[in-house]
């Protein structure tokens, strides 16, 4: 499970770096990929991958958190010391 989390976070970081590359002059040529310019196509593909990663990361982190809250609910007046 740790390997899956690290792999997902690695993909997220790589996609975020790829989306910033056109600002630094890389992947910023005026060529068309399909009917889109290269920087826009790269950004859209990375955004689709990032969306899928978020959908995969959500159950890895927040489902255990929700289960822990269901097992030990917190109230407003209660302090954890």
HTML snippet that shows the backbone in 3Dmol.js (N, CA, C, O; Angstrom):
<script src="https://3Dmol.org/build/3Dmol-min.js"></script>
<div id="view" style="width:600px;height:400px;position:relative"></div>
<script>
const pdb = `
ATOM      1  N   UNK A   1       0.831  -1.196   0.000  1.00  0.00           N
ATOM      2  CA  UNK A   1       0.000   0.000   0.000  1.00  0.00           C
ATOM      3  C   UNK A   1       0.874   1.259   0.000  1.00  0.00           C
ATOM      4  O   UNK A   1       0.525   2.254  -0.636  1.00  0.00           O
ATOM      5  N   UNK A   2       2.023   1.219   0.719  1.00  0.00           N
ATOM      6  CA  UNK A   2       2.905   2.378   0.728  1.00  0.00           C
ATOM      7  C   UNK A   2       3.486   2.647  -0.652  1.00  0.00           C
ATOM      8  O   UNK A   2       3.673   3.799  -1.043  1.00  0.00           O
ATOM      9  N   UNK A   3       3.771   1.574  -1.385  1.00  0.00           N
ATOM     10  CA  UNK A   3       4.325   1.743  -2.723  1.00  0.00           C
ATOM     11  C   UNK A   3       3.297   2.408  -3.634  1.00  0.00           C
ATOM     12  O   UNK A   3       3.649   3.255  -4.455  1.00  0.00           O
ATOM     13  N   UNK A   4       2.037   2.029  -3.493  1.00  0.00           N
ATOM     14  CA  UNK A   4       0.972   2.629  -4.298  1.00  0.00           C
ATOM     15  C   UNK A   4       0.844   4.124  -3.994  1.00  0.00           C
ATOM     16  O   UNK A   4       0.694   4.935  -4.908  1.00  0.00           O
ATOM     17  N   UNK A   5       0.903   4.485  -2.712  1.00  0.00           N
ATOM     18  CA  UNK A   5       0.808   5.896  -2.337  1.00  0.00           C
ATOM     19  C   UNK A   5       1.989   6.689  -2.886  1.00  0.00           C
ATOM     20  O   UNK A   5       1.807   7.780  -3.427  1.00  0.00           O
ATOM     21  N   UNK A   6       3.183   6.152  -2.751  1.00  0.00           N
ATOM     22  CA  UNK A   6       4.365   6.853  -3.249  1.00  0.00           C
ATOM     23  C   UNK A   6       4.330   6.987  -4.765  1.00  0.00           C
ATOM     24  O   UNK A   6       4.710   8.022  -5.312  1.00  0.00           O
ATOM     25  N   UNK A   7       3.878   5.950  -5.431  1.00  0.00           N
ATOM     26  CA  UNK A   7       3.785   6.001  -6.889  1.00  0.00           C
ATOM     27  C   UNK A   7       2.770   7.052  -7.334  1.00  0.00           C
ATOM     28  O   UNK A   7       3.029   7.805  -8.273  1.00  0.00           O
ATOM     29  N   UNK A   8       1.625   7.109  -6.671  1.00  0.00           N
ATOM     30  CA  UNK A   8       0.618   8.116  -7.017  1.00  0.00           C
ATOM     31  C   UNK A   8       1.142   9.525  -6.782  1.00  0.00           C
ATOM     32  O   UNK A   8       0.928  10.410  -7.611  1.00  0.00           O
ATOM     33  N   UNK A   9       1.830   9.746  -5.653  1.00  0.00           N
ATOM     34  CA  UNK A   9       2.375  11.075  -5.379  1.00  0.00           C
ATOM     35  C   UNK A   9       3.485  11.429  -6.356  1.00  0.00           C
ATOM     36  O   UNK A   9       3.641  12.596  -6.717  1.00  0.00           O
ATOM     37  N   UNK A  10       4.260  10.438  -6.791  1.00  0.00           N
ATOM     38  CA  UNK A  10       5.286  10.685  -7.799  1.00  0.00           C
ATOM     39  C   UNK A  10       4.651  11.107  -9.124  1.00  0.00           C
ATOM     40  O   UNK A  10       5.136  12.032  -9.777  1.00  0.00           O
ATOM     41  N   UNK A  11       3.582  10.441  -9.517  1.00  0.00           N
ATOM     42  CA  UNK A  11       2.882  10.802 -10.752  1.00  0.00           C
ATOM     43  C   UNK A  11       2.303  12.210 -10.629  1.00  0.00           C
ATOM     44  O   UNK A  11       2.360  12.985 -11.584  1.00  0.00           O
ATOM     45  N   UNK A  12       1.750  12.547  -9.474  1.00  0.00           N
ATOM     46  CA  UNK A  12       1.209  13.892  -9.259  1.00  0.00           C
ATOM     47  C   UNK A  12       2.310  14.935  -9.403  1.00  0.00           C
ATOM     48  O   UNK A  12       2.123  15.942 -10.087  1.00  0.00           O
ATOM     49  N   UNK A  13       3.446  14.707  -8.770  1.00  0.00           N
ATOM     50  CA  UNK A  13       4.551  15.675  -8.848  1.00  0.00           C
ATOM     51  C   UNK A  13       5.082  15.813 -10.271  1.00  0.00           C
ATOM     52  O   UNK A  13       5.360  16.925 -10.720  1.00  0.00           O
ATOM     53  N   UNK A  14       5.223  14.710 -10.979  1.00  0.00           N
ATOM     54  CA  UNK A  14       5.707  14.765 -12.362  1.00  0.00           C
ATOM     55  C   UNK A  14       4.718  15.524 -13.247  1.00  0.00           C
ATOM     56  O   UNK A  14       5.129  16.336 -14.076  1.00  0.00           O
ATOM     57  N   UNK A  15       3.438  15.270 -13.080  1.00  0.00           N
ATOM     58  CA  UNK A  15       2.437  15.985 -13.890  1.00  0.00           C
ATOM     59  C   UNK A  15       2.413  17.473 -13.565  1.00  0.00           C
ATOM     60  O   UNK A  15       2.236  18.298 -14.461  1.00  0.00           O
ATOM     61  N   UNK A  16       2.589  17.823 -12.303  1.00  0.00           N
ATOM     62  CA  UNK A  16       2.631  19.243 -11.950  1.00  0.00           C
ATOM     63  C   UNK A  16       3.848  19.921 -12.562  1.00  0.00           C
ATOM     64  O   UNK A  16       3.758  21.057 -13.027  1.00  0.00           O
ATOM     65  N   UNK A  17       4.975  19.240 -12.565  1.00  0.00           N
ATOM     66  CA  UNK A  17       6.171  19.806 -13.203  1.00  0.00           C
ATOM     67  C   UNK A  17       5.951  19.938 -14.707  1.00  0.00           C
ATOM     68  O   UNK A  17       6.331  20.945 -15.303  1.00  0.00           O
ATOM     69  N   UNK A  18       5.340  18.926 -15.322  1.00  0.00           N
ATOM     70  CA  UNK A  18       5.087  18.984 -16.765  1.00  0.00           C
ATOM     71  C   UNK A  18       4.154  20.132 -17.145  1.00  0.00           C
ATOM     72  O   UNK A  18       4.310  20.726 -18.212  1.00  0.00           O
ATOM     73  N   UNK A  19       3.191  20.449 -16.288  1.00  0.00           N
ATOM     74  CA  UNK A  19       2.279  21.542 -16.617  1.00  0.00           C
ATOM     75  C   UNK A  19       2.982  22.895 -16.567  1.00  0.00           C
ATOM     76  O   UNK A  19       2.525  23.846 -17.201  1.00  0.00           O
ATOM     77  N   UNK A  20       4.072  22.998 -15.834  1.00  0.00           N
ATOM     78  CA  UNK A  20       4.810  24.267 -15.744  1.00  0.00           C
ATOM     79  C   UNK A  20       5.896  24.392 -16.797  1.00  0.00           C
ATOM     80  O   UNK A  20       6.431  25.487 -16.975  1.00  0.00           O
ATOM     81  N   UNK A  21       6.249  23.326 -17.503  1.00  0.00           N
ATOM     82  CA  UNK A  21       7.328  23.386 -18.486  1.00  0.00           C
ATOM     83  C   UNK A  21       7.086  24.387 -19.618  1.00  0.00           C
ATOM     84  O   UNK A  21       8.046  25.039 -20.029  1.00  0.00           O
ATOM     85  N   UNK A  22       5.878  24.553 -20.147  1.00  0.00           N
ATOM     86  CA  UNK A  22       5.694  25.566 -21.203  1.00  0.00           C
ATOM     87  C   UNK A  22       6.035  26.991 -20.752  1.00  0.00           C
ATOM     88  O   UNK A  22       6.419  27.819 -21.578  1.00  0.00           O
ATOM     89  N   UNK A  23       5.902  27.287 -19.455  1.00  0.00           N
ATOM     90  CA  UNK A  23       6.257  28.616 -18.962  1.00  0.00           C
ATOM     91  C   UNK A  23       7.755  28.860 -19.012  1.00  0.00           C
ATOM     92  O   UNK A  23       8.196  30.008 -19.063  1.00  0.00           O
ATOM     93  N   UNK A  24       8.543  27.787 -18.998  1.00  0.00           N
ATOM     94  CA  UNK A  24      10.001  27.900 -19.038  1.00  0.00           C
ATOM     95  C   UNK A  24      10.556  27.665 -20.436  1.00  0.00           C
ATOM     96  O   UNK A  24      11.771  27.553 -20.601  1.00  0.00           O
ATOM     97  N   UNK A  25       9.696  27.587 -21.440  1.00  0.00           N
ATOM     98  CA  UNK A  25      10.137  27.470 -22.820  1.00  0.00           C
ATOM     99  C   UNK A  25      10.269  26.045 -23.324  1.00  0.00           C
ATOM    100  O   UNK A  25      10.586  25.847 -24.497  1.00  0.00           O
ATOM    101  N   UNK A  26      10.041  25.057 -22.494  1.00  0.00           N
ATOM    102  CA  UNK A  26      10.075  23.664 -22.932  1.00  0.00           C
ATOM    103  C   UNK A  26       8.673  23.231 -23.332  1.00  0.00           C
ATOM    104  O   UNK A  26       7.698  23.646 -22.705  1.00  0.00           O
ATOM    105  N   UNK A  27       8.557  22.415 -24.352  1.00  0.00           N
ATOM    106  CA  UNK A  27       7.261  21.996 -24.903  1.00  0.00           C
ATOM    107  C   UNK A  27       6.416  23.216 -25.256  1.00  0.00           C
ATOM    108  O   UNK A  27       5.209  23.231 -25.019  1.00  0.00           O
ATOM    109  N   UNK A  28       7.052  24.233 -25.819  1.00  0.00           N
ATOM    110  CA  UNK A  28       6.356  25.478 -26.122  1.00  0.00           C
ATOM    111  C   UNK A  28       6.463  25.823 -27.604  1.00  0.00           C
ATOM    112  O   UNK A  28       6.488  26.996 -27.978  1.00  0.00           O
ATOM    113  N   UNK A  29       6.525  24.803 -28.432  1.00  0.00           N
ATOM    114  CA  UNK A  29       6.623  25.067 -29.870  1.00  0.00           C
ATOM    115  C   UNK A  29       5.217  25.263 -30.452  1.00  0.00           C
ATOM    116  O   UNK A  29       4.232  24.808 -29.872  1.00  0.00           O
ATOM    117  N   UNK A  30       5.134  25.931 -31.582  1.00  0.00           N
ATOM    118  CA  UNK A  30       3.807  26.197 -32.168  1.00  0.00           C
ATOM    119  C   UNK A  30       3.225  25.017 -32.947  1.00  0.00           C
ATOM    120  O   UNK A  30       2.298  25.211 -33.734  1.00  0.00           O
ATOM    121  N   UNK A  31       3.732  23.819 -32.756  1.00  0.00           N
ATOM    122  CA  UNK A  31       3.197  22.662 -33.472  1.00  0.00           C
ATOM    123  C   UNK A  31       1.842  22.266 -32.890  1.00  0.00           C
ATOM    124  O   UNK A  31       1.531  22.535 -31.730  1.00  0.00           O
ATOM    125  N   UNK A  32       1.064  21.629 -33.728  1.00  0.00           N
ATOM    126  CA  UNK A  32      -0.265  21.197 -33.309  1.00  0.00           C
ATOM    127  C   UNK A  32      -0.257  19.693 -33.041  1.00  0.00           C
ATOM    128  O   UNK A  32       0.330  18.915 -33.793  1.00  0.00           O
ATOM    129  N   UNK A  33      -0.909  19.311 -31.973  1.00  0.00           N
ATOM    130  CA  UNK A  33      -1.141  17.900 -31.669  1.00  0.00           C
ATOM    131  C   UNK A  33      -2.650  17.710 -31.805  1.00  0.00           C
ATOM    132  O   UNK A  33      -3.424  18.165 -30.964  1.00  0.00           O
ATOM    133  N   UNK A  34      -3.045  17.041 -32.860  1.00  0.00           N
ATOM    134  CA  UNK A  34      -4.472  16.983 -33.183  1.00  0.00           C
ATOM    135  C   UNK A  34      -4.886  18.355 -33.662  1.00  0.00           C
ATOM    136  O   UNK A  34      -4.394  18.823 -34.688  1.00  0.00           O
ATOM    137  N   UNK A  35      -5.771  19.002 -32.949  1.00  0.00           N
ATOM    138  CA  UNK A  35      -6.186  20.361 -33.289  1.00  0.00           C
ATOM    139  C   UNK A  35      -5.795  21.352 -32.194  1.00  0.00           C
ATOM    140  O   UNK A  35      -6.227  22.504 -32.217  1.00  0.00           O
ATOM    141  N   UNK A  36      -4.970  20.904 -31.224  1.00  0.00           N
ATOM    142  CA  UNK A  36      -4.557  21.749 -30.104  1.00  0.00           C
ATOM    143  C   UNK A  36      -3.078  22.098 -30.214  1.00  0.00           C
ATOM    144  O   UNK A  36      -2.288  21.282 -30.687  1.00  0.00           O
ATOM    145  N   UNK A  37      -2.692  23.291 -29.787  1.00  0.00           N
ATOM    146  CA  UNK A  37      -1.267  23.604 -29.719  1.00  0.00           C
ATOM    147  C   UNK A  37      -0.580  22.721 -28.667  1.00  0.00           C
ATOM    148  O   UNK A  37      -1.208  22.261 -27.713  1.00  0.00           O
ATOM    149  N   UNK A  38       0.696  22.504 -28.863  1.00  0.00           N
ATOM    150  CA  UNK A  38       1.434  21.566 -28.006  1.00  0.00           C
ATOM    151  C   UNK A  38       1.346  21.903 -26.509  1.00  0.00           C
ATOM    152  O   UNK A  38       1.101  20.991 -25.720  1.00  0.00           O
ATOM    153  N   UNK A  39       1.532  23.167 -26.068  1.00  0.00           N
ATOM    154  CA  UNK A  39       1.443  23.432 -24.628  1.00  0.00           C
ATOM    155  C   UNK A  39       0.055  23.143 -24.049  1.00  0.00           C
ATOM    156  O   UNK A  39      -0.066  22.636 -22.934  1.00  0.00           O
ATOM    157  N   UNK A  40      -0.977  23.466 -24.808  1.00  0.00           N
ATOM    158  CA  UNK A  40      -2.337  23.216 -24.329  1.00  0.00           C
ATOM    159  C   UNK A  40      -2.619  21.722 -24.256  1.00  0.00           C
ATOM    160  O   UNK A  40      -3.230  21.255 -23.295  1.00  0.00           O
ATOM    161  N   UNK A  41      -2.184  20.973 -25.249  1.00  0.00           N
ATOM    162  CA  UNK A  41      -2.385  19.522 -25.240  1.00  0.00           C
ATOM    163  C   UNK A  41      -1.664  18.882 -24.053  1.00  0.00           C
ATOM    164  O   UNK A  41      -2.217  18.007 -23.387  1.00  0.00           O
ATOM    165  N   UNK A  42      -0.431  19.316 -23.790  1.00  0.00           N
ATOM    166  CA  UNK A  42       0.324  18.785 -22.655  1.00  0.00           C
ATOM    167  C   UNK A  42      -0.379  19.098 -21.338  1.00  0.00           C
ATOM    168  O   UNK A  42      -0.494  18.231 -20.471  1.00  0.00           O
ATOM    169  N   UNK A  43      -0.844  20.319 -21.188  1.00  0.00           N
ATOM    170  CA  UNK A  43      -1.525  20.718 -19.953  1.00  0.00           C
ATOM    171  C   UNK A  43      -2.828  19.949 -19.763  1.00  0.00           C
ATOM    172  O   UNK A  43      -3.134  19.517 -18.651  1.00  0.00           O
ATOM    173  N   UNK A  44      -3.590  19.775 -20.823  1.00  0.00           N
ATOM    174  CA  UNK A  44      -4.856  19.044 -20.710  1.00  0.00           C
ATOM    175  C   UNK A  44      -4.634  17.576 -20.358  1.00  0.00           C
ATOM    176  O   UNK A  44      -5.356  17.017 -19.532  1.00  0.00           O
ATOM    177  N   UNK A  45      -3.641  16.955 -20.980  1.00  0.00           N
ATOM    178  CA  UNK A  45      -3.341  15.551 -20.662  1.00  0.00           C
ATOM    179  C   UNK A  45      -2.897  15.420 -19.209  1.00  0.00           C
ATOM    180  O   UNK A  45      -3.324  14.504 -18.507  1.00  0.00           O
ATOM    181  N   UNK A  46      -2.039  16.335 -18.758  1.00  0.00           N
ATOM    182  CA  UNK A  46      -1.595  16.291 -17.360  1.00  0.00           C
ATOM    183  C   UNK A  46      -2.755  16.531 -16.402  1.00  0.00           C
ATOM    184  O   UNK A  46      -2.811  15.917 -15.337  1.00  0.00           O
ATOM    185  N   UNK A  47      -3.675  17.411 -16.764  1.00  0.00           N
ATOM    186  CA  UNK A  47      -4.833  17.657 -15.896  1.00  0.00           C
ATOM    187  C   UNK A  47      -5.743  16.436 -15.804  1.00  0.00           C
ATOM    188  O   UNK A  47      -6.298  16.161 -14.740  1.00  0.00           O
ATOM    189  N   UNK A  48      -5.903  15.707 -16.894  1.00  0.00           N
ATOM    190  CA  UNK A  48      -6.695  14.476 -16.847  1.00  0.00           C
ATOM    191  C   UNK A  48      -6.014  13.454 -15.939  1.00  0.00           C
ATOM    192  O   UNK A  48      -6.677  12.798 -15.135  1.00  0.00           O
ATOM    193  N   UNK A  49      -4.697  13.316 -16.063  1.00  0.00           N
ATOM    194  CA  UNK A  49      -3.955  12.375 -15.210  1.00  0.00           C
ATOM    195  C   UNK A  49      -4.031  12.805 -13.749  1.00  0.00           C
ATOM    196  O   UNK A  49      -4.190  11.963 -12.865  1.00  0.00           O
ATOM    197  N   UNK A  50      -3.918  14.111 -13.487  1.00  0.00           N
ATOM    198  CA  UNK A  50      -4.023  14.607 -12.110  1.00  0.00           C
ATOM    199  C   UNK A  50      -5.405  14.341 -11.521  1.00  0.00           C
ATOM    200  O   UNK A  50      -5.524  13.995 -10.345  1.00  0.00           O
ATOM    201  N   UNK A  51      -6.436  14.499 -12.324  1.00  0.00           N
ATOM    202  CA  UNK A  51      -7.793  14.212 -11.846  1.00  0.00           C
ATOM    203  C   UNK A  51      -7.945  12.737 -11.476  1.00  0.00           C
ATOM    204  O   UNK A  51      -8.536  12.408 -10.447  1.00  0.00           O
ATOM    205  N   UNK A  52      -7.418  11.862 -12.308  1.00  0.00           N
ATOM    206  CA  UNK A  52      -7.477  10.431 -11.997  1.00  0.00           C
ATOM    207  C   UNK A  52      -6.666  10.090 -10.751  1.00  0.00           C
ATOM    208  O   UNK A  52      -7.063   9.226  -9.969  1.00  0.00           O
ATOM    209  N   UNK A  53      -5.540  10.761 -10.565  1.00  0.00           N
ATOM    210  CA  UNK A  53      -4.735  10.529  -9.367  1.00  0.00           C
ATOM    211  C   UNK A  53      -5.469  10.986  -8.106  1.00  0.00           C
ATOM    212  O   UNK A  53      -5.417  10.316  -7.075  1.00  0.00           O
ATOM    213  N   UNK A  54      -6.147  12.117  -8.192  1.00  0.00           N
ATOM    214  CA  UNK A  54      -6.911  12.593  -7.036  1.00  0.00           C
ATOM    215  C   UNK A  54      -8.018  11.603  -6.689  1.00  0.00           C
ATOM    216  O   UNK A  54      -8.268  11.328  -5.515  1.00  0.00           O
ATOM    217  N   UNK A  55      -8.677  11.074  -7.708  1.00  0.00           N
ATOM    218  CA  UNK A  55      -9.722  10.079  -7.452  1.00  0.00           C
ATOM    219  C   UNK A  55      -9.146   8.803  -6.845  1.00  0.00           C
ATOM    220  O   UNK A  55      -9.839   8.115  -6.095  1.00  0.00           O
ATOM    221  N   UNK A  56      -7.910   8.480  -7.151  1.00  0.00           N
ATOM    222  CA  UNK A  56      -7.269   7.293  -6.577  1.00  0.00           C
ATOM    223  C   UNK A  56      -6.711   7.567  -5.187  1.00  0.00           C
ATOM    224  O   UNK A  56      -6.705   6.675  -4.339  1.00  0.00           O
ATOM    225  N   UNK A  57      -6.242   8.790  -4.942  1.00  0.00           N
ATOM    226  CA  UNK A  57      -5.651   9.133  -3.645  1.00  0.00           C
ATOM    227  C   UNK A  57      -6.722   9.300  -2.575  1.00  0.00           C
ATOM    228  O   UNK A  57      -6.485   8.971  -1.413  1.00  0.00           O
ATOM    229  N   UNK A  58      -7.878   9.797  -2.940  1.00  0.00           N
ATOM    230  CA  UNK A  58      -8.936  10.066  -1.964  1.00  0.00           C
ATOM    231  C   UNK A  58      -9.256   8.859  -1.081  1.00  0.00           C
ATOM    232  O   UNK A  58      -9.241   9.001   0.142  1.00  0.00           O
ATOM    233  N   UNK A  59      -9.547   7.671  -1.640  1.00  0.00           N
ATOM    234  CA  UNK A  59      -9.857   6.553  -0.739  1.00  0.00           C
ATOM    235  C   UNK A  59      -8.648   6.058   0.054  1.00  0.00           C
ATOM    236  O   UNK A  59      -8.817   5.469   1.122  1.00  0.00           O
ATOM    237  N   UNK A  60      -7.444   6.282  -0.443  1.00  0.00           N
ATOM    238  CA  UNK A  60      -6.263   5.835   0.292  1.00  0.00           C
ATOM    239  C   UNK A  60      -6.059   6.602   1.590  1.00  0.00           C
ATOM    240  O   UNK A  60      -5.581   6.032   2.571  1.00  0.00           O
ATOM    241  N   UNK A  61      -6.410   7.874   1.613  1.00  0.00           N
ATOM    242  CA  UNK A  61      -6.170   8.701   2.784  1.00  0.00           C
ATOM    243  C   UNK A  61      -7.423   8.996   3.593  1.00  0.00           C
ATOM    244  O   UNK A  61      -7.383   8.954   4.822  1.00  0.00           O
ATOM    245  N   UNK A  62      -8.527   9.291   2.935  1.00  0.00           N
ATOM    246  CA  UNK A  62      -9.685   9.775   3.664  1.00  0.00           C
ATOM    247  C   UNK A  62     -10.624   8.673   4.137  1.00  0.00           C
ATOM    248  O   UNK A  62     -11.349   8.877   5.110  1.00  0.00           O
ATOM    249  N   UNK A  63     -10.638   7.531   3.494  1.00  0.00           N
ATOM    250  CA  UNK A  63     -11.473   6.428   3.981  1.00  0.00           C
ATOM    251  C   UNK A  63     -11.003   5.934   5.347  1.00  0.00           C
ATOM    252  O   UNK A  63     -11.845   5.725   6.219  1.00  0.00           O
ATOM    253  N   UNK A  64      -9.695   5.734   5.583  1.00  0.00           N
ATOM    254  CA  UNK A  64      -9.268   5.364   6.938  1.00  0.00           C
ATOM    255  C   UNK A  64      -9.576   6.454   7.965  1.00  0.00           C
ATOM    256  O   UNK A  64      -9.883   6.147   9.117  1.00  0.00           O
ATOM    257  N   UNK A  65      -9.499   7.718   7.562  1.00  0.00           N
ATOM    258  CA  UNK A  65      -9.813   8.813   8.468  1.00  0.00           C
ATOM    259  C   UNK A  65     -11.287   8.792   8.864  1.00  0.00           C
ATOM    260  O   UNK A  65     -11.614   8.964  10.039  1.00  0.00           O
ATOM    261  N   UNK A  66     -12.169   8.584   7.905  1.00  0.00           N
ATOM    262  CA  UNK A  66     -13.606   8.516   8.188  1.00  0.00           C
ATOM    263  C   UNK A  66     -13.914   7.309   9.071  1.00  0.00           C
ATOM    264  O   UNK A  66     -14.725   7.408   9.992  1.00  0.00           O
ATOM    265  N   UNK A  67     -13.278   6.177   8.798  1.00  0.00           N
ATOM    266  CA  UNK A  67     -13.493   4.993   9.625  1.00  0.00           C
ATOM    267  C   UNK A  67     -13.035   5.228  11.056  1.00  0.00           C
ATOM    268  O   UNK A  67     -13.696   4.776  11.992  1.00  0.00           O
ATOM    269  N   UNK A  68     -11.925   5.920  11.247  1.00  0.00           N
ATOM    270  CA  UNK A  68     -11.450   6.231  12.598  1.00  0.00           C
ATOM    271  C   UNK A  68     -12.410   7.163  13.311  1.00  0.00           C
ATOM    272  O   UNK A  68     -12.642   7.013  14.511  1.00  0.00           O
ATOM    273  N   UNK A  69     -12.972   8.128  12.588  1.00  0.00           N
ATOM    274  CA  UNK A  69     -13.950   9.025  13.213  1.00  0.00           C
ATOM    275  C   UNK A  69     -15.244   8.298  13.559  1.00  0.00           C
ATOM    276  O   UNK A  69     -15.879   8.610  14.566  1.00  0.00           O
ATOM    277  N   UNK A  70     -15.636   7.340  12.740  1.00  0.00           N
ATOM    278  CA  UNK A  70     -16.841   6.575  13.054  1.00  0.00           C
ATOM    279  C   UNK A  70     -16.635   5.701  14.282  1.00  0.00           C
ATOM    280  O   UNK A  70     -17.567   5.503  15.061  1.00  0.00           O
ATOM    281  N   UNK A  71     -15.425   5.176  14.467  1.00  0.00           N
ATOM    282  CA  UNK A  71     -15.140   4.344  15.629  1.00  0.00           C
ATOM    283  C   UNK A  71     -15.031   5.158  16.911  1.00  0.00           C
ATOM    284  O   UNK A  71     -15.415   4.680  17.978  1.00  0.00           O
ATOM    285  N   UNK A  72     -14.515   6.372  16.824  1.00  0.00           N
ATOM    286  CA  UNK A  72     -14.365   7.237  17.992  1.00  0.00           C
ATOM    287  C   UNK A  72     -14.807   8.641  17.613  1.00  0.00           C
ATOM    288  O   UNK A  72     -13.970   9.472  17.261  1.00  0.00           O
ATOM    289  N   UNK A  73     -16.102   8.923  17.678  1.00  0.00           N
ATOM    290  CA  UNK A  73     -16.588  10.241  17.275  1.00  0.00           C
ATOM    291  C   UNK A  73     -16.122  11.321  18.253  1.00  0.00           C
ATOM    292  O   UNK A  73     -15.944  11.073  19.446  1.00  0.00           O
ATOM    293  N   UNK A  74     -15.934  12.499  17.723  1.00  0.00           N
ATOM    294  CA  UNK A  74     -15.533  13.645  18.541  1.00  0.00           C
ATOM    295  C   UNK A  74     -16.744  14.550  18.781  1.00  0.00           C
ATOM    296  O   UNK A  74     -17.597  14.710  17.908  1.00  0.00           O
ATOM    297  N   UNK A  75     -16.802  15.133  19.970  1.00  0.00           N
ATOM    298  CA  UNK A  75     -17.859  16.105  20.231  1.00  0.00           C
ATOM    299  C   UNK A  75     -17.207  17.472  20.408  1.00  0.00           C
ATOM    300  O   UNK A  75     -15.993  17.572  20.587  1.00  0.00           O
ATOM    301  N   UNK A  76     -18.021  18.518  20.355  1.00  0.00           N
ATOM    302  CA  UNK A  76     -17.472  19.874  20.418  1.00  0.00           C
ATOM    303  C   UNK A  76     -16.854  20.192  21.765  1.00  0.00           C
ATOM    304  O   UNK A  76     -15.858  20.914  21.807  1.00  0.00           O
ATOM    305  N   UNK A  77     -17.388  19.697  22.861  1.00  0.00           N
ATOM    306  CA  UNK A  77     -16.883  20.025  24.178  1.00  0.00           C
ATOM    307  C   UNK A  77     -15.753  19.125  24.641  1.00  0.00           C
ATOM    308  O   UNK A  77     -15.170  19.359  25.699  1.00  0.00           O
ATOM    309  N   UNK A  78     -15.443  18.130  23.889  1.00  0.00           N
ATOM    310  CA  UNK A  78     -14.444  17.142  24.292  1.00  0.00           C
ATOM    311  C   UNK A  78     -13.044  17.589  23.880  1.00  0.00           C
ATOM    312  O   UNK A  78     -12.845  18.090  22.773  1.00  0.00           O
ATOM    313  N   UNK A  79     -12.065  17.402  24.790  1.00  0.00           N
ATOM    314  CA  UNK A  79     -10.669  17.711  24.477  1.00  0.00           C
ATOM    315  C   UNK A  79      -9.861  16.432  24.517  1.00  0.00           C
ATOM    316  O   UNK A  79     -10.054  15.590  25.394  1.00  0.00           O
ATOM    317  N   UNK A  80      -8.975  16.293  23.583  1.00  0.00           N
ATOM    318  CA  UNK A  80      -8.084  15.127  23.551  1.00  0.00           C
ATOM    319  C   UNK A  80      -6.752  15.526  24.188  1.00  0.00           C
ATOM    320  O   UNK A  80      -5.946  16.230  23.580  1.00  0.00           O
ATOM    321  N   UNK A  81      -6.537  15.071  25.405  1.00  0.00           N
ATOM    322  CA  UNK A  81      -5.283  15.384  26.105  1.00  0.00           C
ATOM    323  C   UNK A  81      -4.606  14.121  26.546  1.00  0.00           C
ATOM    324  O   UNK A  81      -3.537  14.173  27.152  1.00  0.00           O
TER     325      UNK A  81
END
`;
const viewer = $3Dmol.createViewer("view");
viewer.addModel(pdb, "pdb");
viewer.setStyle({}, {cartoon: {color: "spectrum"}});
viewer.zoomTo();
viewer.render();
</script>
